Amino acid sequence: MNFEDEKDYIMRAIKEMIRVLFSMLFGKKFISVKQTDENKYEVSGKKLTAFEEMVDQGLINEAENILLDGIDYTQVNEVAAAALFYQYLGEKEDDFLLQHGYSREEVLDGIRQLLQNAGYGDLAEIMDSTL
């Protein structure tokens, strides 16, 4: 498997994990997950768009730390916001991620940890077995 194939494979895995998580969180089938209502998703009063702006500024680790420190895993919309955060990260170019001290594998690890902490550890294990 070459680098491009691996990148595409990881990106597909990220999107699939998020799609399945959204289906479980909201009780309906999602074909794909798109952020349609930007103001709907927040963590500890901070809008998802604010986290995305931090990412765009290269403050990826800082944004992730704030998100994970503030998330209430019992709140569906907060878990959804975190999932969308990782999806947004996963869509960034590898060069951008590496330039700012992050990697696509860390995005996948973040989603796995999100699934575990939100009570969907079985889903994380199932998804891992397919990777």
Secondary structure, DSSP 4 states (H G I P E B T S, - for coil): --HHHHHHHHHHHHHHHHHHHHHHHHTS--SS-----GGG-EETTEEHHHHHHHHHTT-HHHHHHHHHHH--TT-HHHHHHHHHHHHHHHTS-HHHHHHTT--HHHHHHHHHHHHHHTT-HHHHHHHHHH-
